Amino acid sequence: MRSFIVLSLTFASMIFCGSGCAQDPLADLYKNAGNASDQKVAELYFPAMQKCGDALFAKSKPSLAADLCRDAAKIAQGFSPDARLVEKLDAYGRAGFALAQNGELKEALTWANKAVEVAKQETDDDNGSSVAYARRGAIEATAGDLAAADQDMNIAEEFDRKAIAWAKQAKFFTHIDDYFRGYAQDLRDHAAVLKKMNRPEEAKKKLDEAARIH
């Protein structure tokens, strides 16, 4: 199966690093910020993630992005098991995405699996969890495992809906448009998988829903 599904994903909810990503302005707000050792890892993590994000944003050198995002993910593995879950979720997911973009599907799936395992922990990040499942689903679809992709994309959409509901309830409007766009993209990518599975009616429902969003 060709790689159009992975390549089509825009990940609207993913904020690629520009200036300032080497800092950690929200560290004090995280209930799982970790200990002094985790802070030392964070000092390496944030600059590495900025390089990863810059390379992804540039879109010109997939191999460079794959290397940089892999490096950032390896640094994230140095955090304590129950600490810095948001950072791990982001790093592992970006590594999977970057590697998939570079055609390294086997390793991409390894990192995508790690992201999903973090998503199963208490991250308080429904949007991030959605992205983790959507990325893994896209990689699975590209590798030809459509059944697994279908399952993961269903889960991604559940998290999308939770994230949007929370944003509305909390009046958190800063990123709600990103949440809507991410949800619509997930539905479109899922529709592509369903078409490949010869389930056109279900695919149409996904596309119709995507068209109605926001």
GUSE-954194 format. One record per residue (C-alpha): x, y, z. Coordinates in pm, whole numbers, padded with zeros to 5 digits, always signed. Layout:
XYZ...
***
This chain:
+00000+00000+00000+00143+00336-00092+00215+00596+00171-00052+00853+00088-00229+00807+00420+00071+00896+00633+00170+01176+00400-00182+01319+00398-00195+01368+00772-00159+01733+00861-00169+01686+01241-00327+02027+01284-00313+01983+01662+00064+01943+01651+00238+02271+01725+00576+02260+01556+00849+02440+01747+00942+02791+01659+01120+03021+01900+01093+02940+02267+01039+02563+02253+01370+02506+02429+01208+02650+02740+00957+02483+02968+00703+02752+03066+00439+02501+03182+00660+02277+03392+00517+02403+03720+00164+02329+03599+00231+01962+03522+00131+01733+03804+00391+01488+03671+00682+01727+03624+00920+01482+03793+01220+01524+04019+01558+01697+03993+01687+01423+03766+01392+01474+03533+01467+01844+03523+01818+01768+03402+01672+01550+03128+01432+01833+03042+01727+02067+02985+01835+01834+02703+01485+01747+02589+01348+02090+02502+01635+02202+02275+01623+01861+02103+01249+01890+02050+01291+02237+01906+01534+02098+01648+01290+01814+01572+01001+02055+01532+01199+02295+01315+01300+02010+01084+00943+01883+01058+00815+02232+00988+01073+02282+00712+00955+01964+00534+01263+01973+00310+01483+01700+00460+01283+01399+00587+01599+01210+00679+01721+01499+00897+01383+01527+01068+01383+01152+01130+01726+01166+01292+01651+01471+01506+01312+01347+01624+01456+01004+01703+01726+01175+01911+01464+01376+02102+01257+01064+02168+01561+00882+02304+01624+01172+02540+01260+01155+02654+01315+00795+02755+01539+00929+03030+01245+01073+03221+01114+00881+03521+00844+00621+03437+00555+00827+03572+00694+01173+03498+00676+01406+03200+00404+01208+03026+00305+01499+02801+00663+01537+02682+00701+01164+02621+00375+01154+02430+00491+01436+02206+00844+01309+02152+00751+00948+02077+00470+01053+01847+00684+01296+01652+00957+01035+01615+00704+00791+01472+00567+01053+01234+00911+01171+01117+01038+00819+01062+00725+00726+00868+00772+01031+00649+01123+00902+00580+00993+00556+00488+01126+00384+00801+00798+00217+00890+00927-00053+01124+01099+00189+01360+00818+00441+01312+00572+00184+01447+00798+00113+01744+00787+00478+01851+00417+00507+01770+00353+00210+02000+00548+00385+02275+00335+00697+02228+00015+00495+02260+00143+00330+02578+00199+00676+02727-00148+00780+02610-00290+00493+02815-00145+00655+03127-00308+00955+03292-00182+01237+03072-00482+01473+03098-00425+01531+02727-00711+01394+02518-00591+01582+02213-00239+01443+02247-00381+01094+02293-00587+01137+01977-00278+01233+01781-00091+00930+01917-00357+00686+01801-00409+00864+01469-00038+00855+01392-00013+00487+01475-00320+00417+01264-00168+00600+00970+00155+00404+00998-00035+00077+01027-00239+00165+00720+00072+00250+00522+00221-00085+00625-00094-00261+00504-00251-00351+00841-00587-00193+00770-00775-00368+01051-00536-00228+01313-00553+00114+01149-00932+00110+01157-00930+00028+01528-00676+00296+01618-00852+00561+01412-01179+00488+01593-01000+00544+01924-00840+00863+01792-01183+01000+01705-01312+00920+02053-01029+01126+02201-01096+01403+01949-01454+01430+02071-01344+01431+02435-01089+01705+02368-01345+01923+02191-01604+01869+02465-01349+01961+02732-01240+02272+02543-01600+02388+02514-01678+02319+02879-01358+02485+03003-01393+02773+02755-01044+02690+02634-01070+02850+02293-00700+02907+02219-00656+02576+02038-01013+02461+01982-00993+02537+01610-00690+02306+01594-00894+02039+01771-01172+02071+01514-00927+02060+01224-00751+01759+01373-01082+01579+01416-01184+01650+01058-00848+01528+00929-00873+01210+01135-01216+01142+00985-01085+01194+00632-00787+00966+00690-01016+00704+00843-01241+00729+00539-00940+00653+00317-00874+00338+00518-01238+00231+00505-01241+00273+00127-00938+00044+00105-01129-00206+00320-01420-00194+00073-01651-00024+00323-01766+00274+00113-02082+00353+00309-01889+00388+00635-01626+00595+00454-01895+00830+00325-02031+00880+00676-01684+00981+00794-01644+01226+00508-01990+01371+00564-01914+01421+00931-01581+01586+00848-01758+01825+00613-01999+01930+00890-01729+02007+01146-01699+02369+01254
***
